[in-house]
Every structure is written in structure tokens, then in C-alpha cells.
């Protein structure tokens, strides 16, 4: 009954993660309008490669852009989660540093390294050291004004990266696809919002299925980065173990790992993100894989993405997964915004001490 008790869920959600989850369509609309009005240096459009530097909630936007543009961009897009740039980065590379806080040490280091290598640079942030260092170096800064934990501002971190690449000519205009994606999210939210009872709410029912188990999120190429987002949201919002993987790769190794330890297999629940944009071969692989899982007694649930375009399927599936992670947090009895473990880690790193 927890998931039908609005007051109880509100008492757990002390910093209002619900509002950030619900705001994803509005974030995307606002960020797209802001992004498509950007006036960026024309030489950025001459880049031969793009690197998106970020961590955590700020990096997932880069993952989504990278996947989305594989079949559309004329240049390779690389996501760098670390302290430095790949060796091939140079003056013909556009480096986009994405750090919501502006103080992520890995991203700041990578941003500086990109400068040493003579790369073209762009910063996306709310402020902090990244904004200051970019402005001091004459690097364009796109400022996010939305206040949230980084994972709650994905609509900005993702959309502003995509819009920036469109504006400089490195990606095709996706205005129609973005409009469809917003419509898909708005419609789906009407079916899975907090006010919709669990008996009619697929996101709440899925959270109930996962409760007490470890979710394993699988997806084909279109939604592979979305599976990663789901994993991160289960970790951060629900404070729960979670894993993700991708087809067809999983069929070449992971499928053999379902047996041991037996107690882990018994407590694992597989969620497959089914994208209409994926090939028939991928769909066939999933049907066979699902059958093998069921024979092993492993719980399985398929979430079918909505929309005609890949962008709509990506953002709609993210919106659905964010709600599931929120409901799992309430079932676990935790505040979805709380980040004590990460804050403790950062304090220890800053002090230079080891636990």
C-alpha cells in the first residue's frame, strides 16, 4: 500500500525528487529552445571528432548523445569518464565538458588537458570552477539555471549537448523528434504518475516486482545507454544494487553466468528495454534469451519503448525508468535525494586520507 499513500511517499521525498522526475519533459523543451538559440563559434563545426567529458549524472547525457548520433553524425563522438583526454585529441577535436556542479574533479582535469592539447572547448554547467576557468580561458559557457541534483537535470545536460552539436552543424536538426519525445513523455506520465494507483500503474508494479531483488537491465543498441541510466537511477535514488548490459554482447558471455552463485540468480530480476527501432535480429535474440532465463526461474519483465523516432523511444524509456527508481526508493523506505555515501567519499578524497 506504500505506493498508493501519497502522504507517506511525500514524507520520504524530503527534497522533492518527484518534482525533478516529473519535470523531464519540461526540461527538454526549455533546454531545446535555449540550445537552438545558441550562437557558438563557427569553427566548432569543422571538428573531426567530439569528446564529451563528464561523470555520473552529467556524463549520461553524453552517452545518450553518442548512441543517438552513431547513424547520424559525420564525426565520431567519444564519452570520457576520467581525468584526461585520449591521446588522439587535438586542435580538430571539439571537447564538451559537462559538469552540473562545475566542481567535478575528473571533468575539471579533463577540461584542462583538452586545453593543453589545443582542442576547441565548450562548457555546460551551473557554475563552479568549470565556469570560472572556461570564462578565464575565453571558452564559451552554456549555463544551466535549473536547481537539482545532477541526475535530476538530465533534460538539460543531455538536450544542451545535442542542441549544441546541431547548432554547429555536427548533428542533424531533431526538432520534430524532440517534439514527439516530449509528447510521448507527457502522455506516459499520465499513466505512471504518483496519483495513479498501483493496480493501474506499470511503473509501480515493476518496482514491486524488483523490491528485494537485484535488477539487471538489458537493452539492444538503441536503448543501451538508457539501460545505464536505469542502473544509475536505481543506485542513486533507491540506494539499491543494479547492473546493466547490452544485446547482442550479453548473449556471448552473460547468458552463461546465470547459474552461480545460485542465491544471486534467485534474487536477480531482469528488465529488458525493447526499442521498436532495434533490428529484428536483436528482437529475436531477446525472445530466445528470455526463454532461457525463464527456464532458469529468473524473473523477467519487458518495457516496450514508445514513439516513432529513436529520440522519443530513448527519452520516453528514461522517463519511465526514473519513475520506477522513485517508487523503488519509497519501497526501500529511503529518501531518493540523499547522497551521504558520495559526500563522505568526496570529503575523504579532499582530505587525502584513506578510510
C-alpha positions, 0 to 999 in steps of 0.5 A: 500500500506504500505506493498508493499513500501519497502522504507517506511517499511525500514524507520520504521525498524530503527534497522533492525528487518527484518534482525533478522526475516529473519535470523531464519533459519540461526540461527538454523543451526549455533546454531545446529552445535555449540550445537552438538559440545558441550562437557558438563559434563557427569553427566548432563545426569543422571538428573531426571528432567530439569528446564529451567529458563528464561523470555520473549524472552529467556524463549520461547525457553524453552517452545518450548523445553518442548512441543517438548520433552513431547513424547520424553524425559525420564525426565520431563522438567519444564519452570520457569518464576520467581525468584526461583526454585520449591521446588522439585529441587535438586542435580538430577535436571539439571537447564538451565538458559537462559538469552540473556542479562545475566542481567535478574533479575528473571533468575539471582535469579533463577540461584542462588537458583538452586545453593543453592539447589545443582542442576547441572547448565548450562548457555546460554547467551551473557554475563552479570552477568549470565556469570560472576557468572556461570564462578565464580561458575565453571558452564559451559557457552554456549555463544551466539555471535549473536547481537539482541534483545532477541526475535530476537535470538530465533534460538539460545536460543531455538536450544542451549537448545535442542542441549544441552539436546541431547548432554547429552543424555536427548533428542533424536538426531533431526538432520534430523528434524532440517534439514527439519525445516530449509528447510521448513523455507527457502522455506516459506520465499520465499513466505512471504518475504518483496519483495513479494507483498501483493496480493501474500503474506499470511503473509501480508494479515493476518496482514491486516486482524488483523490491528485494531483488537485484535488477539487471537491465538489458537493452539492444543498441538503441536503448543501451545507454538508457539501460545505464541510466536505469542502473544509475537511477536505481543506485542513486535514488533507491540506494539499491544494487543494479547492473546493466548490459547490452544485446547482442554482447550479453548473449556471448558471455552473460547468458552463461553466468546465470547459474552461480552463485545460485542465491544471486540468480534467485534474487536477480530480476531482469528488465529488458528495454525493447526499442521498436527501432532495434533490428529484428535480429536483436528482437529475436535474440531477446525472445530466445534469451528470455526463454532461457532465463525463464527456464532458469526461474529468473524473473523477467519483465519487458518495457516496450519503448514508445514513439516513432523516432529513436529520440522519443523511444530513448527519452520516453524509456528514461522517463519511465525508468526514473519513475520506477527508481522513485517508487523503488526508493519509497519501497526501500523506505529511503529518501531518493535525494540523499547522497551521504555515501558520495559526500563522505567519499568526496570529503575523504578524497579532499582530505587525502586520507584513506578510510 
